[in-house]
């Protein structure tokens, strides 16, 4: 079973024109033109769309068509297309694909020689397999390439390299697979999707302090929510425009004992509040809530300061805003305002213990029919997160309606949600400080517990942040 290392255009590349005047290739994000292409270049283009040619096949065709003096033009364009990330490399065995590697930024440069039979290789702990349509993709944030693992030999080989494996290990007692296994390891090593191990089976990443301290999901999230090292869509692409209607700007509140909140005099607050520099310098995280509980009027003022809707903005496609937005005291990515505010009341004068949803348009609280054990558990969970023994008086839970962000943004939707949480945390800190209250943003919370308590679908809306509020003069 002799393997072939074939070279081809990626499936996203299309040939717009191929004539003696020019050859035009289009790909996501741009196009490239070859002016007055030679016969050798045009033959190379046809071979690259065939998917079965080797680099030697292309070179031979260029020599045959253009002669040795002009054949270098074909190699020049081959190198150029590779640097543009337009080419894929594929290991074939008896005409069947085993693995296909695609560069997401720049090109894949094959190492000078295939690995020795004694060299052991292993997948990075940051590598992952996922399904895209009907293909199985191998990726890692440590590489700017991805591989399509084809069923059969490809799936068998990739499953094996979870452990340190040599070429002989991959083949077992099937000597006919040796060349295919060599080509498989050679291509994935060149694409930096597998790495050589030491005698103990460790990778270089296992001995590098910087990589040792990265968690798998953190490094993947960082790499895929920033530009560079990948070719996935990023930013305000509106991927579902015309396919799925956007969520409304405001979550519908079910009237269930809705409680109107105190609306403070905004102009009085502007006159009476301490100067911003003073408020900013006095901001502290407070965990000791020994004072009397705050009352409903204070909670109403706090929520009015931080979360109310000033006004609703209708969609305006001309302004590239094909969805309803709002204006509130804190900023939000795309003015989408995905965050919902829930108040878990332990002790608050004028309000019963329970879980409430804040209606920012009408400045009111809607009681959620939730059993007392959920409220106890949420408050107890917050105390544990703060590292204190007693439950906090009020826990503000920030929940995201995720599709408000993912309807507009590709690649950065969840990263933007977390930035929105940080912005609202700081807004809450400053409002609490200005009011003489204590606040503490929490680093962790239980999303499953919250979804059960609030009766939300955790895939559609669940907690992404928590903030404790109370009345105290003690700070740390």
C-alpha positions as CSV (number, residue, x, y, z in Angstrom):
1,X,0.0,0.0,0.0
2,X,2.2,2.9,-1.3
3,X,1.1,6.3,0.1
4,X,0.9,9.5,-2.0
5,X,1.4,12.9,-0.5
6,X,-0.9,14.9,-2.7
7,X,-1.2,18.7,-3.0
8,X,-4.5,20.5,-3.9
9,X,-6.4,23.7,-3.6
10,X,-8.6,23.9,-0.5
11,X,-12.3,23.3,-1.2
12,X,-13.0,27.0,-0.5
13,X,-10.9,28.1,-3.5
14,X,-12.7,28.6,-6.8
15,X,-11.4,29.3,-10.3
16,X,-13.1,32.3,-11.7
17,X,-11.1,32.6,-15.0
18,X,-8.4,30.6,-16.7
19,X,-7.1,32.0,-20.0
20,X,-3.9,33.1,-21.7
21,X,-4.7,36.6,-20.4
22,X,-5.1,35.8,-16.7
23,X,-6.0,33.1,-14.2
24,X,-8.1,34.4,-11.3
25,X,-8.7,32.4,-8.0
26,X,-11.2,33.5,-5.4
27,X,-11.2,32.4,-1.7
28,X,-12.9,33.6,1.4
29,X,-11.6,37.1,2.1
30,X,-10.0,37.9,-1.3
31,X,-8.7,36.8,-4.6
32,X,-5.4,36.4,-6.5
33,X,-4.6,36.8,-10.1
34,X,-1.9,35.3,-12.3
35,X,-1.3,37.7,-15.3
36,X,-0.6,36.0,-18.7
37,X,-0.1,32.5,-17.2
38,X,2.1,30.0,-19.0
39,X,0.8,26.6,-20.1
40,X,2.7,25.1,-17.1
41,X,0.9,27.4,-14.6
42,X,-2.5,26.6,-16.2
43,X,-1.7,22.8,-16.0
44,X,-0.8,23.3,-12.4
45,X,-4.1,25.0,-11.6
46,X,-6.0,22.1,-13.2
47,X,-3.9,19.5,-11.3
48,X,-4.4,21.3,-8.0
49,X,-8.2,21.2,-8.5
50,X,-8.0,17.5,-9.2
51,X,-6.8,16.7,-5.7
52,X,-4.5,13.7,-6.6
53,X,-1.3,15.4,-7.8
54,X,2.0,15.4,-6.1
55,X,4.5,18.3,-6.2
56,X,6.6,16.2,-8.5
57,X,3.7,15.7,-10.9
58,X,3.2,19.5,-11.0
59,X,6.9,20.1,-11.6
60,X,7.0,17.5,-14.4
61,X,4.0,19.1,-16.1
62,X,5.7,22.5,-15.8
63,X,8.9,21.3,-17.4
64,X,7.0,19.5,-20.2
65,X,4.9,22.6,-21.0
66,X,7.3,25.5,-20.4
67,X,10.8,24.0,-20.5
68,X,13.5,24.4,-17.8
69,X,13.8,28.2,-18.2
70,X,10.2,29.0,-17.6
71,X,9.2,26.2,-15.3
72,X,10.3,28.1,-12.2
73,X,7.3,30.4,-12.7
74,X,5.0,27.5,-11.8
75,X,7.0,26.8,-8.6
76,X,6.9,30.5,-7.7
77,X,3.1,30.5,-7.9
78,X,2.9,27.2,-6.0
79,X,4.9,28.7,-3.2
80,X,2.8,31.9,-3.3
81,X,-0.5,30.0,-3.1
82,X,0.8,28.0,-0.2
83,X,1.8,31.2,1.7
84,X,-1.7,32.5,1.1
85,X,-3.1,29.4,2.7
86,X,-4.8,28.2,-0.4
87,X,-3.3,24.7,-0.5
88,X,-3.9,21.5,1.4
89,X,-1.7,18.5,1.8
90,X,-3.2,15.0,1.8
91,X,-2.0,11.5,2.5
92,X,-3.6,9.0,0.1
93,X,-3.4,5.2,0.3
94,X,-4.6,3.4,-2.8
95,X,-6.4,6.5,-3.9
96,X,-8.3,6.9,-0.5
97,X,-7.6,9.9,1.7
98,X,-6.1,9.1,5.1
99,X,-5.5,12.7,6.4
100,X,-5.7,16.2,4.9
101,X,-3.9,19.1,6.5
102,X,-4.9,22.7,5.9
103,X,-3.1,25.9,7.0
104,X,-5.3,28.5,8.6
105,X,-2.6,31.2,8.4
106,X,0.2,31.1,6.0
107,X,1.2,27.7,4.6
108,X,2.4,24.3,5.7
109,X,6.1,23.6,5.0
110,X,7.0,20.0,5.1
111,X,10.0,19.1,7.2
112,X,13.1,18.1,5.2
113,X,12.7,14.4,5.9
114,X,10.1,12.0,7.3
115,X,10.5,10.9,10.9
116,X,12.7,7.9,11.8
117,X,11.0,4.7,12.8
118,X,12.4,5.0,16.3
119,X,10.9,8.5,17.0
120,X,7.8,8.6,19.2
121,X,5.0,11.1,18.6
122,X,2.0,12.1,20.7
123,X,-0.9,14.4,20.5
124,X,-0.7,17.6,22.5
125,X,-3.0,17.8,25.6
126,X,-4.4,20.9,23.9
127,X,-5.5,18.9,20.8
128,X,-9.1,18.1,20.2
129,X,-11.3,16.4,17.7
130,X,-14.7,17.8,16.6
131,X,-17.2,17.2,13.9
132,X,-17.8,19.8,11.1
133,X,-20.6,18.7,8.8
134,X,-19.5,15.1,7.9
135,X,-15.8,15.6,8.6
136,X,-13.7,14.9,11.7
137,X,-11.4,17.8,12.4
138,X,-8.2,17.8,14.5
139,X,-7.1,21.1,15.9
140,X,-5.0,22.7,18.6
141,X,-4.5,26.3,19.6
142,X,-0.8,25.7,19.4
143,X,-0.9,25.3,15.6
144,X,-2.2,27.4,12.8
145,X,-3.2,24.3,10.9
146,X,-6.0,21.8,11.1
147,X,-6.4,18.3,9.8
148,X,-9.3,16.4,8.4
149,X,-9.1,12.9,9.8
150,X,-10.7,10.5,7.3
151,X,-12.4,7.3,8.3
152,X,-10.5,4.1,8.1
153,X,-6.7,4.4,8.6
154,X,-6.8,8.1,9.6
155,X,-9.2,7.4,12.4
156,X,-7.2,4.4,13.5
157,X,-3.9,6.3,13.5
158,X,-5.1,9.4,15.3
159,X,-6.7,7.3,18.1
160,X,-3.3,5.6,18.6
161,X,-1.3,8.7,19.2
162,X,-3.0,9.6,22.4
163,X,-0.1,7.7,23.7
164,X,3.5,7.9,22.6
165,X,3.8,6.0,19.3
166,X,6.4,5.1,16.7
167,X,5.7,4.3,13.1
168,X,6.0,0.6,14.0
169,X,3.6,1.0,16.9
170,X,1.0,2.4,14.5
171,X,1.4,-0.4,12.0
172,X,1.4,-3.3,14.5
173,X,2.2,-6.5,12.5
174,X,0.9,-4.9,9.2
175,X,4.2,-4.1,7.4
176,X,2.1,-2.9,4.4
177,X,1.1,0.2,6.4
178,X,4.7,1.4,7.1
179,X,4.9,4.0,4.4
180,X,1.4,5.3,5.0
181,X,2.1,5.6,8.7
182,X,5.4,7.5,8.0
183,X,3.6,9.9,5.7
184,X,0.8,10.4,8.3
185,X,3.3,11.3,11.1
186,X,5.4,13.4,8.7
187,X,2.4,15.5,7.6
188,X,1.0,16.0,11.1
189,X,4.4,16.8,12.6
190,X,5.0,19.4,9.8
191,X,1.6,20.9,10.6
192,X,2.6,21.0,14.3
193,X,-0.5,18.9,15.2
194,X,1.6,16.2,16.9
195,X,5.0,16.5,18.5
196,X,8.0,14.3,19.3
197,X,8.3,13.0,22.9
198,X,11.3,12.4,25.1
199,X,12.2,9.0,26.4
200,X,9.6,9.4,29.2
201,X,6.8,10.1,26.7
202,X,6.6,13.8,27.6
203,X,6.2,16.6,25.1
204,X,8.1,19.9,25.2
205,X,4.8,21.5,26.4
206,X,4.9,19.3,29.5
207,X,8.2,20.8,30.4
208,X,7.5,24.5,29.6
209,X,6.2,26.5,32.6
210,X,4.1,28.8,30.4
211,X,2.2,26.0,28.8
212,X,2.0,23.9,31.9
213,X,0.0,26.7,33.6
214,X,-2.6,26.9,30.8
215,X,-5.8,24.9,31.1
216,X,-7.0,23.3,27.9
217,X,-10.3,25.3,27.7
218,X,-8.6,28.6,28.6
219,X,-6.0,28.4,25.9
220,X,-8.5,27.3,23.3
221,X,-10.9,30.1,24.3
222,X,-8.1,32.7,24.1
223,X,-6.8,31.5,20.8
224,X,-10.2,31.2,19.1
225,X,-11.6,34.5,20.3
226,X,-8.7,36.6,19.0
227,X,-7.4,37.2,15.5
228,X,-4.4,35.2,14.3
229,X,-3.6,31.5,14.0
230,X,-7.0,30.6,12.5
231,X,-9.2,31.5,9.6
232,X,-12.6,31.4,11.3
233,X,-15.0,34.3,10.9
234,X,-14.6,37.0,13.6
235,X,-16.6,40.0,14.7
236,X,-19.9,41.4,13.6
237,X,-20.7,39.1,10.8
238,X,-24.5,38.6,11.6
239,X,-24.3,34.9,10.7
240,X,-28.0,34.3,11.3
241,X,-29.4,37.4,9.6
242,X,-32.3,36.3,7.4
243,X,-32.2,32.8,8.9
244,X,-33.2,33.2,12.6
245,X,-34.9,36.3,14.0
246,X,-32.9,38.1,16.7
247,X,-34.0,37.9,20.3
248,X,-35.9,41.0,21.4
249,X,-33.9,43.6,23.3
250,X,-35.9,42.9,26.5
251,X,-36.9,39.7,28.1
252,X,-40.6,39.4,28.6
253,X,-41.4,39.6,32.3
254,X,-44.3,37.5,33.4
255,X,-46.4,39.6,35.8
256,X,-46.3,37.5,39.0
257,X,-46.5,39.8,42.0
258,X,-44.5,42.4,40.2
259,X,-43.1,45.0,42.6
260,X,-42.5,48.6,41.5
261,X,-39.1,49.9,42.7
262,X,-38.2,53.3,44.1
263,X,-36.9,55.7,41.4
264,X,-34.4,58.1,42.9
265,X,-34.1,61.7,41.8
266,X,-31.3,61.6,39.3
267,X,-30.4,65.3,39.6
268,X,-30.3,65.0,43.4
269,X,-27.9,62.1,43.1
270,X,-25.7,64.1,40.8
271,X,-25.5,66.9,43.4
272,X,-25.2,64.8,46.5
273,X,-22.8,62.1,45.4
274,X,-19.1,62.3,46.3
275,X,-16.8,63.3,43.4
276,X,-15.9,60.5,41.0
277,X,-12.3,60.4,42.1
278,X,-13.4,59.9,45.7
279,X,-15.8,57.1,44.8
280,X,-13.2,55.5,42.6
281,X,-10.5,55.5,45.3
282,X,-12.9,54.2,48.0
283,X,-14.0,51.2,45.9
284,X,-13.4,48.0,47.9
285,X,-14.5,44.4,47.9
286,X,-16.6,43.9,51.0
287,X,-17.3,40.5,52.5
288,X,-18.3,41.3,56.0
289,X,-22.0,42.4,56.0
290,X,-22.5,43.0,59.7
291,X,-24.8,46.1,59.4
292,X,-28.5,46.2,59.3
293,X,-30.0,44.9,56.0
294,X,-30.6,47.4,53.2
295,X,-34.2,48.2,52.4
296,X,-36.2,47.9,49.1
297,X,-35.7,51.6,48.4
298,X,-31.9,51.3,48.5
299,X,-32.0,48.2,46.3
300,X,-34.3,50.2,43.9
301,X,-31.8,53.1,43.8
302,X,-28.9,50.7,43.2
303,X,-30.6,48.9,40.3
304,X,-31.8,52.2,38.9
305,X,-28.2,53.5,38.9
306,X,-26.7,50.4,37.2
307,X,-29.2,48.6,35.1
308,X,-32.3,50.5,34.0
309,X,-33.3,51.0,30.4
310,X,-33.0,54.7,29.5
311,X,-34.7,54.2,26.1
312,X,-35.3,51.5,23.5
313,X,-33.7,51.9,20.0
314,X,-35.6,50.4,17.1
315,X,-33.8,48.5,14.3
316,X,-32.2,50.5,11.6
317,X,-30.7,48.4,8.7
318,X,-29.3,51.6,7.1
319,X,-27.1,52.1,10.2
320,X,-26.1,48.4,10.1
321,X,-28.2,47.7,13.2
322,X,-30.8,45.2,12.0
323,X,-31.9,44.4,15.6
324,X,-33.6,46.2,18.5
325,X,-31.2,47.7,21.0
326,X,-31.4,49.7,24.3
327,X,-29.5,52.4,26.0
328,X,-28.5,51.7,29.7
329,X,-26.0,53.2,32.2
330,X,-23.3,50.7,31.4
331,X,-21.9,49.9,27.9
332,X,-22.5,46.6,26.2
333,X,-21.0,45.0,23.0
334,X,-23.0,46.1,20.0
335,X,-25.6,47.6,22.4
336,X,-27.0,44.1,22.5
337,X,-27.3,44.0,26.4
338,X,-27.5,40.3,26.7
339,X,-27.3,40.4,30.5
340,X,-30.3,39.9,32.7
341,X,-30.2,40.9,36.4
342,X,-31.7,38.6,39.1
343,X,-31.8,39.5,42.8
344,X,-31.6,36.6,45.2
345,X,-32.9,38.2,48.4
346,X,-31.7,36.8,51.8
347,X,-32.3,39.9,53.9
348,X,-33.8,43.1,52.6
349,X,-36.3,45.2,54.5
350,X,-39.5,45.4,52.5
351,X,-38.9,42.4,50.4
352,X,-39.5,38.7,51.1
353,X,-36.8,36.2,50.9
354,X,-36.7,34.8,47.3
355,X,-35.5,35.0,43.8
356,X,-36.5,38.0,41.6
357,X,-36.0,39.1,38.0
358,X,-35.3,42.7,37.4
359,X,-37.4,44.4,34.7
360,X,-35.1,47.2,33.5
361,X,-37.7,48.9,31.4
362,X,-40.4,49.3,34.0
363,X,-37.9,49.3,36.9
364,X,-39.6,46.6,38.8
365,X,-38.9,43.2,40.4
366,X,-40.9,40.1,39.3
367,X,-40.9,37.3,41.9
368,X,-39.9,33.9,40.5
369,X,-41.8,30.9,41.8
370,X,-38.8,29.0,43.1
371,X,-38.6,26.8,46.1
372,X,-36.8,28.0,49.2
373,X,-34.1,25.4,48.9
374,X,-32.9,27.0,45.7
375,X,-32.6,30.4,47.3
376,X,-30.7,28.8,50.3
377,X,-28.4,27.0,47.9
378,X,-27.6,30.1,45.8
379,X,-26.8,32.2,48.9
380,X,-24.8,29.4,50.4
381,X,-22.9,29.0,47.2
382,X,-22.1,32.7,47.2
383,X,-20.8,32.5,50.7
384,X,-18.5,29.6,49.7
385,X,-17.2,31.6,46.8
386,X,-16.4,34.5,49.1
387,X,-14.8,32.3,51.7
388,X,-17.1,33.3,54.5
389,X,-19.4,31.4,56.8
390,X,-22.6,33.4,56.7
391,X,-24.8,33.9,53.7
392,X,-24.8,37.3,52.0
393,X,-27.9,39.5,52.4
394,X,-28.4,40.0,48.6
395,X,-26.9,38.1,45.7
396,X,-27.1,39.8,42.3
397,X,-26.9,37.1,39.6
398,X,-26.0,38.2,36.0
399,X,-27.5,35.8,33.4
400,X,-26.8,36.0,29.7
401,X,-29.3,35.5,26.9
402,X,-26.6,34.1,24.8
403,X,-28.2,34.4,21.4
404,X,-28.4,38.2,21.8
405,X,-24.6,38.1,21.2
406,X,-24.2,35.0,18.9
407,X,-26.8,36.3,16.5
408,X,-24.5,39.2,15.6
409,X,-20.9,38.1,16.5
410,X,-18.8,35.2,15.2
411,X,-15.9,34.0,17.2
412,X,-16.1,36.6,19.9
413,X,-19.7,36.2,21.2
414,X,-18.9,34.6,24.6
415,X,-15.7,36.7,25.0
416,X,-17.9,39.8,24.6
417,X,-20.4,38.5,27.2
418,X,-17.6,38.2,29.7
419,X,-16.4,41.7,29.0
420,X,-20.0,42.9,29.5
421,X,-19.9,41.2,32.9
422,X,-16.7,42.9,33.8
423,X,-18.1,46.3,32.8
424,X,-21.3,45.7,34.9
425,X,-19.2,44.5,37.8
426,X,-17.3,47.8,37.9
427,X,-20.5,49.8,37.5
428,X,-22.0,48.0,40.5
429,X,-18.9,48.6,42.5
430,X,-19.0,52.3,41.9
431,X,-22.7,52.6,42.5
432,X,-22.5,50.7,45.8
433,X,-19.5,52.9,46.9
434,X,-21.4,56.1,46.0
435,X,-24.3,54.9,48.1
436,X,-22.2,53.9,51.1
437,X,-23.0,50.2,50.5
438,X,-20.6,47.2,50.3
439,X,-20.2,45.0,47.2
440,X,-18.2,42.0,46.1
441,X,-17.9,40.5,42.7
442,X,-17.6,36.8,42.8
443,X,-15.2,34.7,40.7
444,X,-17.4,31.6,40.3
445,X,-21.0,30.5,40.5
446,X,-23.1,27.5,39.8
447,X,-24.8,27.9,36.4
448,X,-26.8,24.7,36.7
449,X,-28.1,25.6,40.1
450,X,-29.2,29.0,38.8
451,X,-30.9,27.6,35.7
452,X,-32.9,25.2,37.9
453,X,-33.8,28.0,40.3
454,X,-34.9,30.5,37.6
455,X,-36.5,27.9,35.4
456,X,-34.3,28.8,32.4
457,X,-32.8,26.7,29.7
458,X,-29.1,26.7,30.5
459,X,-28.2,26.7,26.8
460,X,-30.3,29.7,26.1
461,X,-30.0,31.7,29.4
462,X,-27.8,31.0,32.3
463,X,-25.6,32.7,34.9
464,X,-22.3,34.2,33.9
465,X,-21.5,36.4,36.9
466,X,-22.4,37.1,40.6
467,X,-22.2,40.2,42.8
468,X,-23.0,40.4,46.5
469,X,-24.5,43.6,47.9
470,X,-25.1,44.6,51.5
471,X,-24.9,47.3,54.1
472,X,-21.6,47.5,56.0
473,X,-18.7,49.7,56.8
474,X,-16.1,46.9,57.0
475,X,-13.9,46.5,53.9
476,X,-10.8,44.7,52.9
